[in-house]
């Protein structure tokens, strides 16, 4: 029985490798890149170049993207930069909703200055597998970010950071009870780690 399960697993892996990443996720990555370019005039990674000129259409092998070996779905996006550039990027949660299995989203130093109307971080609650979000060193005040992220009950790790000229203090005592207070509406119930850097 063990050999049959192993052979089925191998067959499933071959099937995924042959088909590559999901078309909707490949398209979503290109839309995400276009959004960043239009607001920051910054080329994150030449995903469009992979897709067109090189014929490297499997987005599971693109830089800054990690997929599940079992499903071929994107599970991690690392969109971190060394420091934010351009005029700032307005976050649009709908760009991330096609990534149904996304577990880790890294947006540190992305120069996020806000979000488009009705497209804030709270909308990421539609991604039930999202476990970790890194928003360190963006232009939005950590208290605003924290209140926007409150409704994402699946979050286990949340990383926030501040610029040097931003004053921010963590309420004392700051424990799991205060995270479930009326300010957070009972959200963040699975949070294990809360980082405040800077």
N, C-alpha and C positions, 0 to 999 in steps of 0.2 A: 504494500500500500504506500509506503514511503517513497519508493521509486516512481510510482505513478504521479504523486504530488510533485516530486522534483521535476519530472519531465513536463508536466503541465506548467509549472513555474517557468522553466526554461523556454517553453513554447510561447508563453505569454510575454516574456522579456524580448524574444526575437520579434514578436508581433509589434511591440511598442517601438523597438529600435528601428524596425522597417518603416513604421509610419511616422516616427518622430513626434514632435510636440503637437498639441492640438491647434488647429487652424485659427480658432477664435483667440487663443492666447498669443499666437504669433502676430496676428493683426493688432491685438491690444498692445503688445510691446511697441509696435511701430507707431501706433496712435500716441502712446505715452511719450515716446521719443520726440514726436512732432510737437507735442504740448510743451515739453521742456525747451526745445529749440525756439519755438515761437515766443516764449516769454523771457528766456535767458540768453538767447542766441548762443547756446552752448550745446555742442554735440556730446551727448552722454557716452554713447558707444555707437559705432557705425552699424547698428542692427540692420538698417536698410541696405547697406553694402553687403552684409552677409546674405541677405535675402535675395538680392538681385544679381550683382556682378559675379559673386563667387558660387552661386548655386547652393549655398550653405543654409538651406531653409529650415533645418531642425533647430528651433530656438532653444532646445534643451542643452545645446552645445555653445550657445552664445555667452559672451562675457557677462558677468553679473546676474546670471540666471541659473537657478538650480531646479531640476525637475525630480519628481519621484520616479524611481526605477520601476515601481509597480504599475503606476498609472500613466506616466508620461505627462502629468500635470505639473505646472510650475508651483513649487513649494517655497521658494525663497527669491526675493528680489533685493539686490544690494545696489541702491542708487546713490550711495554716499559719494560726496566729493570732498576734496581736501579743504576747500572753503567755498562758500557761496559766491556766485558771480552774477553779473547782469543786474537787471532791475528787480529781480525777485520773481518767484514762481508762485502762482495762485493754484493751490492744490485742487484737484478735481477727483473726488472719490470714485466716480463712475468709471474712470480709466482703469481702476484696479478691480472692479467687480467681476470681470471675466475670469480672474484667477481664482477659481472656486476652491482650490486646495491650498491656497497661500497660507503659510505658517509664519514666515518671518519677512518683515518689511523694514528695510533700512533706508531712512531718508535723512540721515544726519548731514549737516552742513549743506543742505540743499537750497538754502536761501528762500525758504517758504515764508511768504509774507501774509498769507491768509488763504482763503479758499473762494471758489466761485459760488454763487448763490445756491443754497441747498445741496452743496457738494462737500461739506465738511467731513472731518474724521469720523464723526458719529455714524456716518453712512457705512463705514467699514464693518459695522456689526453684521452686515449681510454676508460676511466671510466667516463662517462658523469655525474654521480651523485656525484662524489667526491667533498665534500664541505670543509673538514678540513684535514690538514696534519700537524702532529707534528714531527719535526725532531730536537728537542732541544738536545744539548749535544752529538753530533756525531763528528767524526774526520774530516769531510769535512768542509772547510771554508764556512761560510754563503753566501758569494758572489757567490761561485760556485753553491751552492744549489739553490739560488734565480734564477740564470740564467737558471738552469736546469728545474725549476718549472714554468718558465714564460709561457709556452705554454698551461698550464692547466687553461682554461678560466672559468671552473666551480668552482674553489677554492674561498671560502669566508673567511676562516681563515687559516693562515699560521703561524706556530710557529717555529722559528729558534733560536738556542742558540749557544754559543761559549764556548770553553774550556778556562780556566783562562789564558793560555799563547798565545791565539790567539788575535791579534789586529784587530778590525773591527769598522768602523765608518759608521753611517747612513748618507747619503748625505743630506744636508740642502739646500732648503726645501725638505722634502720627503713627497710628497703627491700623490694623485691619478693620477695627470698629469704626474709626473715623472715615475710612475709605467707603464704608457702606452707609454713611450718613445720608441725610436728605440732599446734601450738595451733589452727591454722586448717584442719587436715586437707586441705591442698592446695587449699582454696577460694579465692575471690576472685582467680582466675587471670587475669581480664581487667581488674582494677582499674587505672585510669590516674590517678585523683585521689582522695586521701584528705584530707579537711579536718578539722581540730580547731580549733574556734572557742571563744573565751571563756577 
